[in-house]
């Protein structure tokens, strides 16, 4: 994938054929978050996994780098990208920050959705404490460096099982975070800090919706996502075993099976 849309060089994974599945990664990751879980879906679907603007290889063009990139801007950018890719109606899966973007995509482009998957995310805005932390991170990341952030984050993101028994995932996650650009991290952190409350929007969702959450997620706990699912009429709720905040990385087999079953239902009525 290589598309230029309004100052953003979109890069990412685009393989397979058939109905489109779009995966949006969280903060501060890139498309590699899904690399172990999405490849097998290309047998029946067109799998689109972009690096979100400012992350991975999707860089802001010189002179365009924003101070704050709001969730609505990611959503509108995604719509423009899909136009260039020749796709209109899609099933969107968003994890964490990707879920915030998926909600904005619903609010602004609902006619383009065949279905939604919310993975380890929230509909509520940040608390004042979290807002303060995000803004502090955005203001200091150029001085403190991405390496320090990468070293700090895994314990809050991964389940105890992953942390103690799968050093490969811990290393992979740390390295992926360390590869990100400070400007992309800062812009996204500020964008998340100013997002509004989307809880009331949940009851207006009319497309099939799946809620997935790691059983050990500390950031978006299962009970929080269960309450979100209860607000949506045509919804399913699943907890992912042996996983914290990152099911596609921690339990890719379970995640992939759940996504395939849901996509088959949405697109083929199976």
N, C-alpha and C positions, 0 to 999 in steps of 0.2 A: 504494500500500500504506500502510495506517495502522491498526495494531493495538496495543492496550495489553496487555502481558503482564507481570505481577508487577513493576511499577515501571519498565518500559521501554516507551517509545513507539517501536515498530518502524516505520520508514519504508523505502521502497525502490521498486524497479522490479518490476512484476508485470504482464506482458502476454502475449498469445497464449493459445492453448488447446491441449489435448492433454496428453500425459504431461509431468510436471514435471521441469524442470532447475533446480537450485538452485546459485547461484554465491556463494562466500564470498571476500571480498577479503582482502588482506594488511594489514600494518601499515606505516605509519599512514595508510591510505587510506580510501576509501569506495566506494560502488557505481559511481562514475564510472570506476573502473578498467576496467570491462567495457563501457562505453557504446558503443564502436566495434566490439565483437565479438559482442554478444548480441542486438542488435536483429533481425538477419536470421533468428535461430533461432525467432522467434515465429510463423513461418508454419506450423510443424508441432508446436511445443511450447509449454507454459506456462513462461515464463522468469521465475524468481523471483530477484531480486538484492537482498537486504536490505543496508542500512547496518547493520553490526554494532553492538551496543550501545556507546555512547560515541563513535561515529564518524558523520560525515555528519549526517543529520537524526534518527538514532535516539539520542535523548538519555535519560539516566537522569532519572527524576522527582525532584523536590525531596525531599531527605531519604533518597534511596536510593543516591546516588552512592558506589560502593565504592572502597576503597583499592586493592584487588586483585581483578581479575575473571579467574578461572581458565578454562582452555580447556574444561573440563567444564561450566562455567556457561554459556559461549556455546553449547555443544552442546545442553544441556538447554533453554536459551531458544529455540533454533532448533526443537526438537521441539514446544514449546508454540506457537510461532508457526505452524508447519505445521498443528497441530491446528485453530487458529483459521481457517486458510485452507482447511480441508477437504481437506488432502492427507496421505496416510499414507506411501505408498511413493514414494521419490524417488531421482533420480540427483543426487549431490552432487559439485560441483567446488570444491576449496579450494586457493587459492594462498598459499604461504608461511604466515603465521599462519592463514589460512583452511584450509590443509592440516592444521595441528595440530588445529583444531576438527573438521575432517572425520574425523580419526582418532578423536577422542573421541566423535563421533557414532556411528562404527562400534562403539566399545567399549561404549557405553551404550544404543544404539538400533539394533542391527544388523538387527533385523527390519523396519526402515523403509527399508532401502536396496535399490534395484534395481541400483545400480552406483556406482563411485567414480572420480573423477579427482583425482589428486594433481599439482599444478602447482608446480614450483619450491619444494619444501619438504623437510623432513627428518623422520625418525622418531626421531632421537637427541635427547637434551636438550641444553641449552646447556652449553658449557664454563664453568669457573669465571670465565674472563676475560670471556666474553660476559654471564654472569649479573651480574657486577660492573658492566658497562657499562649493562645494562638498568636495574638498580636506581638507578644514578647518574642516568640519564635521568629515571626516574620521580620521583626526589627533587628534581630541579633544573628540570624543564620549566616550572614556573610562574614561575621567576625568569629563566631563559634565553630563554624564549619559543619559540613554534612556528616563527616565521620563521627562526630560526637553524638549527633542525633541518631545515626544508624546503630551505635553501640547501646543507646538508652532504650530504644523502642521494643525490641523483641520480647522482653518479659511481659509487657502489657498486651501484646498482640497474640501470643501463642499459648496454647493450652499447656498445663504442667506436663502432660505426657510428651508433647512435642519437645518441650524445653529439655527434658531429662533424657529422652531416648532417641532423639533425631537431630544430631548436631549438623547434619547435612542441610536440613531446612533452616536451622538457625543461621548458619553461615550464608546460605543462599539469600535469605531475607536481608541480612545485614549488608551484604555486598550490593544488593539491588537498591537499597535506600541510599547507600554511599555514592552510587553512580548519578544521583539526581542533581539537577542544577539548583543552586540556592535561589535564583530568581523565580523559578517555577514553584518551589516550595513556599516562598514568601507570598507570592500572588495567590496561591491556593489557600494558604492559611488565613489570609485576610478575607478571602471570599467566603470561606466556611464561617468565619466569625460574624459576618453580617447577614447570614441567611435567616429567613423568617420561618415561622411555624407553619408546617404543612399538615398538621394533624387533621384539621377540618377537611382537607382535600381527600383524605383516605376514603371517606364515605361516598365520594363522587366518582371513584374509579369504577368503570364498567367493564373493563377487559379482564380476562382471567389473570389472576395474580398469585404468585408463589412467594412465600416468606421462608427463607432459609437462615438458620442461625447456628453457630457452633455452640455445643452444649456448655462449653467453658468460657464463652465470650464475656469478658469483663467490661468491655466498652459499650456494647449493645446487647445486654443480657437477654436470654430467651424470653423472660416474662415481658420485657419491653416490646419485643417483636411479636409476641403472641397477642398483646393488646392491639398492635397495629393491624394484625391479620383479622382480628375480630371486628374491626371497623370496616372491612372491605367485604362486600357481598359474595362475590365469586372468588374465594381465596382458599389457598391451602397453606398449611404451616408444618414445617419439618425442622427438627433439631438434628444437627450433624454430630455424630459421635466422634470422640477423640479429636476435637477441634476447638480452637479459641475463636479469634476474630477473622481468621483467614482460611475457611474451608477449602477453597480451590487449591491451596498450597498444602494444607495439613491432611486433608482427607479427599484427594482428588477423585478417587473411585466413587465414593458416595455422592459427591457433588455432581459429577458428570452423569451418573445414573439418574439423579433427581431432575437435572436439567433436561436430559433426553426425554424422560417420561412426560414432563410437563410440556415440552415443545411438541412432542407427538400429539398430545391432547389438544394443544392450541391450534396447531396447523393441520392435523389430520384426523382429529376427533377420536383418537385411539384411547 
